[in-house]
Amino acid sequence: MKVEQIKTLILTTLVLVSIVLFWNLVTFQRNYDLVNNQEYVKEVTINDIKKPIKDLVVPNKIIYRNGENSFHGIQNMEQITPFVNEIRKWTFYGFQRSVNEFVEKFEGMPGKQVLIVQFPGDVPFELLKSMYTVEVKEIPSGNFRYMFIFQEDLNDDEGIVYFATNDLRSIIKANVRQKSSAHFRNLIEIMSNNSNPYYAYKKNSGYLFINDKETVIPDDQYYPRLYDEKIFVDALFSNPDRVTINDEEYTDGSSLMKLQSDQQMLTFVDPTITESPDTVYNMITTSVNYINAHGGWTDQYYYSGAFVNTKKINFQLYTNNYPVFNELGLNELSLVVGKNRIHEYRRPYFRLDFIPYNPNKQEYTLPKGTDVLAEIQGDGVNLELVEDILIGYHMEKDNENAVIKFQPSWFYKIGNSWIRVNDEKLGVVENGLE
């Protein structure tokens, strides 16, 4: 055999070997990708609802000071929504610290007209980019609880807004750009058409803004429609086929889902998630992304607070445009957050179905806020520890009639807890409906 023939044979063999190796590599990679992505191919959700942060992190009160010791406000979410939509038309920029200037305007000149936007919990400045239009790349660190809008600061298409912490000791000023000078008038019109007299109780650090008019609110009731727990197994476990059941406990050997069938509550725990987030922003965004991923917004929920010490985030149930409270946690989605993951998730596994025929419907006349304040003080509560006082619904299960009842009441917040004010001592009046 000639040398040239040998070279040709060797070259041909090498080419064939290369083709075989390339084919095996491509086939292996394709199979690897299929195996590696299996857990993402099957996406199980409870429903198709996904909510943006701007629809979850919203104010729970709007107050208007139109003169010294003259306050009006709204708390009903149906009334707050158009107010929020108006502010979303603004553009925010030019953030800077401005404590002295704010104190001079708000406390030094108590007759100045100002709108006070109160949020139910701390809101990170970084979250503003998800709530409104923000034109700067860098914004201040930290959180705020209030937004103050002075009438004199909105001229033509430019203006100033102040962001404040709950104790009003940390203030950030921001410039705003608006398309029309009529925006402030629009906000005032929204307030004047719907507001009630409010009382501003001054604490050593901050204020309590309280509805100071007797308020008539109907009760409500719903049927609880249970979800099959299997849908939560498929939605929450990464490998639902490996899950085993022992009574009311579900586990894949790592994560655990435990049911409380008497209350229709579930708790899902992933013990492998131990690292803690370092900011409220990360806690909120991680929680929203997690609930969106499995369609967990089964009823109307809003962000109600972040508790950094316990790494907990709460989203509170609303009905009839008012917040709902329950001692067992049936009124909220509660999450303990790790590093970009969820360590614990606690929630009801039912949704509320409206009862079209309710012959026992009642209206309740709730007393004004100053009477509530006096009652709380009379019980020996230190008002310096109280963060908020508001009207809401107390949620109670009626197992005999298989319904969930919602009764209007006053509530006040201390630390992480909401406490119901005693209705009998307040003299709440129950009025029949025809």
Disulfide bonds with the S-S distance in Angstrom:
none
